[in-house]
Amino acid sequence: MDPLPAHAEIQTQSSPTCPSEDCALLVDIVLQSSDGVIFGAHMKNLAEFSEAFPRKDSVVVDEDVPILEESADVLKLMLQFMHHAPHPSLRNVPFTLLSSLAEAVEKYTIFSAIELCKVHMSFRAQEHPIDVLVYALRHNYPEIANETAALSLSPNHTEFMSKAIAAGLRDSDKLRWFCYRNIWDNARRAGLKRRPSHPKKTGQAKPSKCELWEPFIDNVLHAVARENGCEVDEFVAIINKDALAMKSCSSCMSGVYTWEMEVVGGFDTGIPLFCDVEI
């Protein structure tokens, strides 16, 4: 890689400063974010903590100051990770910033931040499943992909496809997602059609015969039939509404919960891991 343009021995009062707190190292290079904020940095640290920082294809040189594609918020965090000092906490970082940082540290191969970003992206999967899945597939993290894939499923595939295309995912990854969604859909339909047996009461070997159970099942299945089938969230709304009449029976309520979990979970014991789905 060609040497980075630098401002040797930048030490004046108005010089850009390093974003790492209490850093006493000499600022010998200036970097500018995509939104125009200038930071001081250290060439030795850039070389030590990054395999490719900054990459030629992500830099525009303007009067000897490299202009990076990353925003000031992302660049500030990246530079803090490139020090022998406590790293910044990512616990309360907004997801959009965390996601941008995770992509940036992958691009520049900043190992000190990659693993931490992986952990925090995984933590956010419940709230941002499609973004986390796309991140995992793009950077080949099968464990995160397997943990997140089921959360990303939606009858509307537009969001997944738009984000997958923007991230440059392989066609095989896109096809695998559709195959995986079909597997879950088939399992859920089977659950919607299955008539659950009477729940067992504690200490009894045979199913209980609570008079509330059969009318409840009939009502739910008829409602599903009227809808000509339904999505999982609609099923949950139906089952929870009709279950109100059985609050007095703990065994029936236990059966309601079991049935709901079977349908929502798609009988997931028979569903393969996302990365094992054959296409």
C-alpha positions in Angstrom: 0.0 0.0 0.0 1.2 3.5 -0.8 2.2 5.6 2.2 -0.5 7.8 3.5 -0.2 11.5 3.1 0.7 13.0 6.5 1.4 16.3 8.3 4.6 15.7 10.1 4.8 16.8 13.7 1.4 18.5 13.9 1.5 20.1 17.3 0.0 23.5 17.1 -2.8 24.7 19.4 -5.3 24.6 16.5 -4.3 21.2 15.2 -6.8 18.4 15.1 -6.7 16.2 18.2 -6.8 12.5 18.7 -10.3 11.3 19.8 -8.9 8.9 22.2 -9.2 10.3 25.7 -5.9 11.4 27.4 -3.9 10.3 24.4 -0.3 11.7 24.6 0.9 10.4 21.3 2.1 12.7 18.6 -0.5 13.5 15.9 1.3 12.9 12.6 -1.6 12.4 10.3 -4.9 14.1 9.7 -8.0 12.3 8.6 -11.3 13.8 7.5 -14.7 12.2 7.7 -17.3 12.1 4.9 -19.2 14.9 6.7 -16.2 17.2 7.0 -14.9 16.6 10.5 -11.1 16.4 10.9 -9.4 14.1 13.4 -5.8 13.8 14.4 -4.3 10.3 14.3 -1.0 8.3 14.5 0.5 6.5 11.6 2.1 3.9 13.8 -1.2 3.0 15.4 -3.0 2.9 12.0 -0.4 0.4 10.8 -0.4 -1.6 14.0 -4.2 -2.0 14.6 -5.4 -2.1 11.0 -4.6 -4.4 8.1 -5.7 -1.8 5.5 -6.4 1.7 6.9 -7.3 3.6 5.0 -8.0 1.7 1.8 -7.3 3.4 -1.5 -10.8 2.9 -2.8 -12.4 4.6 0.2 -10.2 7.7 0.3 -10.4 11.0 -1.6 -7.2 13.1 -1.2 -7.9 16.8 -0.8 -4.9 19.0 0.0 -3.0 16.1 1.6 -5.9 15.2 3.9 -7.5 11.8 3.3 -11.2 12.0 3.2 -12.9 8.8 4.2 -16.3 7.4 3.4 -17.2 7.1 7.1 -19.1 9.7 9.1 -17.5 11.6 12.0 -19.3 9.4 14.5 -17.9 6.2 13.0 -14.4 7.5 12.4 -14.2 8.7 16.0 -15.0 5.3 17.4 -12.7 3.6 14.9 -9.8 5.7 16.0 -10.5 5.1 19.7 -10.2 1.3 19.0 -6.8 1.8 17.5 -5.0 2.6 20.8 -3.5 0.7 23.7 -6.2 2.0 25.9 -9.7 1.0 27.2 -12.0 0.7 24.2 -15.2 2.6 24.0 -18.4 1.0 25.2 -20.9 0.1 22.5 -23.7 -0.8 24.9 -25.8 2.4 24.3 -24.6 3.2 20.8 -27.6 3.6 18.4 -28.1 0.7 16.1 -27.5 2.7 12.9 -24.1 3.8 14.2 -23.2 0.3 15.5 -24.1 -1.2 12.1 -22.0 1.4 10.3 -19.1 0.8 12.7 -19.3 -2.9 12.2 -19.1 -2.6 8.5 -16.2 -0.1 8.7 -14.0 -2.2 11.0 -14.6 -5.2 8.7 -13.5 -3.0 5.7 -10.4 -1.8 7.4 -9.7 -5.1 9.3 -9.5 -3.6 12.7 -9.4 -6.8 14.8 -9.6 -5.0 18.1 -13.2 -3.9 17.2 -14.4 -6.7 15.0 -15.2 -9.2 17.7 -16.9 -6.6 19.9 -19.0 -5.5 17.0 -20.0 -9.1 16.3 -21.2 -9.5 19.9 -23.2 -6.3 20.0 -24.7 -6.9 16.5 -25.9 -10.3 17.8 -27.4 -8.7 20.9 -29.5 -6.4 18.6 -30.9 -9.2 16.5 -34.2 -9.2 18.2 -34.8 -5.6 17.3 -33.1 -5.5 13.9 -33.1 -9.1 12.6 -32.8 -8.5 8.9 -29.9 -6.0 9.3 -28.1 -8.4 11.6 -28.7 -11.4 9.3 -27.4 -9.5 6.2 -24.3 -8.4 8.2 -23.7 -12.0 9.2 -24.1 -13.4 5.7 -21.9 -10.6 4.2 -19.1 -11.3 6.5 -19.5 -15.1 6.8 -20.6 -15.4 10.4 -22.7 -18.6 10.3 -23.4 -18.8 14.0 -25.0 -15.3 14.0 -26.9 -16.1 10.8 -28.3 -19.3 12.3 -29.3 -17.5 15.5 -30.9 -14.6 13.6 -32.5 -16.1 10.5 -35.8 -17.2 12.1 -36.3 -13.7 13.5 -35.9 -12.2 10.0 -38.8 -14.1 8.4 -41.7 -12.0 7.1 -44.5 -12.5 4.6 -43.2 -9.4 2.9 -39.8 -10.1 1.4 -39.2 -6.6 0.2 -37.1 -5.4 3.1 -34.9 -8.4 3.1 -34.3 -8.2 -0.7 -33.6 -4.5 -0.7 -31.0 -4.8 2.1 -29.5 -8.0 0.7 -29.0 -6.3 -2.7 -27.6 -3.1 -1.2 -25.1 -5.2 0.8 -24.1 -7.2 -2.3 -25.1 -10.6 -0.9 -24.6 -13.6 -3.0 -27.6 -15.0 -4.9 -27.2 -18.2 -3.0 -27.8 -16.4 0.3 -30.9 -14.7 -1.0 -32.3 -18.1 -2.3 -31.4 -19.8 1.0 -33.5 -17.2 2.8 -36.6 -17.9 0.6 -36.1 -21.6 1.0 -35.8 -21.2 4.8 -38.9 -19.1 4.9 -40.9 -21.7 3.0 -39.8 -24.4 5.5 -41.1 -22.3 8.4 -44.3 -21.5 6.5 -45.0 -25.1 5.9 -44.4 -26.0 9.5 -46.6 -23.3 10.7 -49.5 -24.2 8.4 -49.2 -27.8 9.7 -49.5 -26.4 13.2 -52.6 -24.3 12.3 -54.3 -27.4 10.9 -53.4 -29.7 13.7 -56.1 -30.2 16.4 -54.3 -30.2 19.7 -55.2 -32.9 22.3 -56.6 -32.1 25.7 -53.8 -30.8 28.0 -52.9 -33.0 30.9 -53.6 -32.0 34.5 -50.8 -32.4 37.0 -50.6 -35.9 38.3 -52.9 -37.4 35.7 -51.7 -39.9 33.1 -54.7 -39.3 30.8 -55.6 -36.0 29.1 -58.1 -33.9 31.1 -61.6 -33.5 29.9 -62.2 -29.8 30.7 -65.4 -28.6 29.2 -63.8 -25.4 28.2 -61.1 -27.0 25.9 -63.1 -28.3 22.9 -65.2 -25.2 22.4 -62.0 -23.1 22.5 -60.3 -25.3 19.9 -63.4 -25.2 17.7 -63.6 -21.4 17.9 -59.9 -20.9 17.0 -59.9 -23.4 14.1 -63.2 -21.9 12.7 -61.7 -18.4 12.9 -58.6 -19.6 11.1 -60.8 -21.3 8.4 -62.8 -18.1 7.9 -59.6 -16.2 7.2 -58.6 -18.9 4.7 -55.5 -19.5 6.8 -53.7 -16.7 8.5 -50.3 -15.3 9.4 -48.7 -16.2 12.7 -49.4 -12.8 14.3 -53.1 -13.1 13.3 -53.2 -16.6 14.8 -51.7 -15.3 18.1 -54.4 -12.6 18.2 -57.2 -15.1 17.7 -55.9 -17.6 20.2 -55.3 -15.0 22.9 -58.8 -13.5 22.4 -60.6 -16.8 22.7 -58.4 -18.0 25.6 -59.8 -15.3 27.8 -62.8 -17.5 28.5 -60.5 -20.2 30.0 -58.5 -18.1 32.5 -60.0 -20.1 35.4 -58.4 -23.4 34.2 -54.7 -23.5 34.6 -54.4 -26.8 32.6 -56.2 -25.3 29.6 -54.1 -22.1 29.7 -51.0 -24.3 29.7 -52.3 -26.1 26.6 -53.0 -22.7 25.0 -49.5 -21.6 25.6 -48.1 -24.9 24.3 -50.2 -24.7 21.1 -49.2 -21.1 20.5 -45.5 -21.9 20.9 -45.7 -24.8 18.5 -47.3 -22.7 15.8 -45.1 -19.6 16.4 -42.0 -21.9 16.6 -43.0 -23.8 13.6 -42.3 -27.1 15.3 -38.7 -25.9 15.1 -37.2 -29.2 16.2 -37.6 -30.4 12.6 -36.3 -27.2 11.0 -32.7 -27.2 9.9 -30.2 -24.4 10.7 -30.3 -21.6 8.2 -26.8 -22.3 6.9 -27.7 -26.0 6.5 -30.7 -25.4 4.2 -30.1 -27.0 0.8 -30.8 -24.9 -2.2 
